[in-house]
Every structure is written in C-alpha cells, then in structure tokens.
Amino acid sequence: MTVLRLLSRTKLYWGLIAIFLIGVLFSPETSSGKNIFLSYGNLLDVLRQVSITGLIATGMTAVIITGGIDLSVGSLMAICSVVCAMLLTVAGGTPAAAMGLPMAALVALLVGAAVARFLFANAEKSRGGAEKARDLPLDRTRGVVIPLAVGIALAGLLLWYLLPQMNAKFGVLGVLIVVPCVGLCFGAINGIIIVAGRLQPFIVTLAMMVTALGIARLTAGQNNAVLPVYTGSNAVAEFDTLRSLVFGVVPMPGLFFIAAIALYAAVLRFTPFGRYVYAIGGNEEAARLSGIEADKVKIATYAVAGLLAGIAAVLYVAQYRQGKPDAGAGLELDAIAAVVIGGTSLMGGRGSMAGTFCGVLIFGLLSNILQLHNINSNLQLVFKGLIIIGTVLVQERNLADFLSFMRRPASRPAQKDASGRQRTSQETVVKKIGGNANETP
C-alpha cells in the first residue's frame, strides 16, 4: 500500500521521465550517430522555448488554485511586448511611455506604502503579542501618513530615473521596470473587477483579453503590425543580454523562469499568503469566516499573473527581436494546459508549482519530440489535445470511470407482448407489479 501511495503521489514525475525516455529512444540521429534529442543544444532550446509559457503558467497556477481563471494573460503579454519594443526603439513621448510611466509610478507608490505599513504593523504585533496580532490597529500617522509619504518618495525616485530615458531610448533595466508594471496594473484591474463586481473570472478576463488586444493595436498604430527591435541599431546593444547564455550554460529566459517558479513556490508553501490562496480555493466562504481577506488575496494573484506576463513579454521581445499586438495569441491556453497537466485542479484548492514545472517541461518535450520527427503542425495539436484529456483523466482519478462507461453494454431492446407490439416502458413496469396499464386510480 505504501508503494502504491508513493507511486500515486509521484505519478507526474514518472510521466515526465516517460516522456523523456520516449524522446531518447525514438530520437533521430546525426550523420555521426549522435542522439539529437540528448544533445546539449537541443535541451537548451527546449528550456528556452518553454520559458515564456512557463512564466505565464506560474502566475496562472495561483489564480487557478483560488478557483479562478485568467484568459487575458496572452493579450497582456502582447500589449506589454508592444510597450517594450516601443520604449526600446522610439524616443520621446510615445503612447508606450504615456502608458508605462504613470503605471510604474503608481505601482511604486502602492508598493512603498504597503511595505511601510507592513513594517509598522509587524512592529506593533511584536509589542502586542501574537494572540492580539489581528486586533491591533495602527494610528493615522503610522497607518496612512508615513506609508503614503514613503510611497510618494519611491515613485518620485523612480520617475527621476526613468524620465531622462524617455528623451532618448530606454535601456534594459528601464524596460524591466516599466513593462512588468504595465502587466501588473492590467492584472490588478482584472482582480478588482472580479471581487468588486462579484463577476465570474471567466467573463471578466475574457473581456480583458479583447480589450487588451485592442489597446495593443492602438498603441502600436494602425500601420505597425510588427515593431522590429534590432539591438545595436534602433535599440541598445545590451538588450541582447536577455537572450544570451549565462556563463555559457543556462539561457537567460530559462533562468528567469526557474527563479520565478522557485520564488512563487516558496511563497505558496511557507507564507501566510500561500495558505490563504489554498484556503480560498478549498472553500472561499469558510476562508472569509475565518478572517482571511479573500478579496485582497485574489486581487494579488491576478496582479502577479499580469506581472509575470510583463516579464514574459520582455523576454519575448529579446528572443524574437520584435513586439507585436498578437504576440501572445493562444498562449493562455498553453499555460492552462501546462497547469492542469501539472496536477492543479480547475475546481481550486489543489495544485503546486512543482507540478506546474513538470507540466511545462512535459509540454515542451512533447513539442520537441514531434518537431524532431517532422510531424505536421496540425497533427501536433491533435496529439497535444489527446494527451491533455488523458492526463486530466488520470489526475482527477476518473480514468477508471471513463473506461467502465465505455465498456457499458448497450441498452436492452424494448420488450414485446404476445401480439408482437412493443410495450411501452409504463406497460412493462405495470406488468411486473401485476397491474393494468389502462387502469386509472
């Protein structure tokens, strides 16, 4: 029993190992007999290719654990890619700068105020004792005035750093600050509408998906389907750092993905915020009754999903040397599929970042295997769909029910009376209990 339980808990890792072994055994070989799938360059390409989807899936995991869904992350990545490309290549007061700088200042103000208030609250808790931690209010000075002053100061410092770049062209650090802030603001808007309007996340994020796509096209301009980024020409040469190999070993996008998923995994596992996320997904009403501020937690998960979409957009621009309004088309579906393959329940309350990491790698390895064998791209989509369905059946432990349903015999033929006429279901029941179907009570 212990062995079976261990196998059940680690089945996702066995699936990843199985996909990897299939890739090794059925890989084509070079003219010198080397296994292409196992080559270091190929494995690096897999990590590079899954990094963007992996960042989106990382933010999606927490959203789904709370019982929500975010269909807008692909469009958010698209609008962030347009903002990034425009900041890098166009100087002056562009629509990207007009959108990005105020959002970055707003985020800096809120983060500075929140951190200051958090520090004051924890200092007060340490004085009052843990049993009174939730009941200790802050006075106006420490609860409002000082945090607001800290936030304004931080926003002012950020603008002091960013405004000179607007007159020239933004550098690497500038876009890494501004673009994720744009994604965070749009993600926070999703969360605010969901909790304030008591609307279904599916509807809100679907509306945001369409809205963000329109904003991305308006920002890029009617004549700019693609905004090319040529480092060393119309953009700073240092931007190539984001697509290089770190110490010649790990691609920079892969490093961002691994760092983001490791950090978010630690937050979900070791912090009260993580426990609140699982509690809300398990039973939101019970979480509210226990004192958890469910609305704030849900807004934070959507905001972080938007933040990670912004980081993915910067890496997309660095990798593909362009920003475009449809850059993230369909990416939200790949992210959801990776999260579900990783064992996160769409009903909420169950899932892990380790599972999402495995799901992203399974998806990436599968795509790589099919590409190495020159499988038609449309057929690849069919294979992926079938694997997603099969994986979800196994994860939800419904595979046995599905197979038993498929083996279920066909319904019995209608019974006939002595004259050869088929009996109705009512006549059959009455016959069995010895009555007359034509009798009325």
Secondary structure, DSSP 4 states (H G I P E B T S, - for coil): -HHHHHHHHTHHHHHHHHHHHHHHHT--B-TT--BSTTSHHHHHHHHHHHHHHHHHHHHHHHHHHTT---S-HHHHHHHHHHHHHHHHH--SS-HHHHHHHHHHHHHHHHHHHHHHHHHHHHHHHHHH-GGGGGG-PPPHIIIIIHHHHHHHHHHHHHHHHHHHHHHS---HHHHHHHHHHHHHHHHHHHHHHHHHHT--HHHHHHHHHHHHHHHHHHHH-TT-S-EE--BTTTB-GGGGGGGSEETTTEEHHHHHHHHHHHHHHHHHHHSHHHHHHHHHHH-HHHHHHTT--HHHHHHHHHHHHHHHHHHHHHHHHHHHSEE-TTTTTTHHHHHHHHHHHTT--TTSS---HHHHHHHHHHHHHHHHHHHHTT--HHHHHHHHHHHHHHHHHHHTT-HHHHHHHHHPPPPPPPPB-TTSPBPPHHHHHHHHTT--TT---
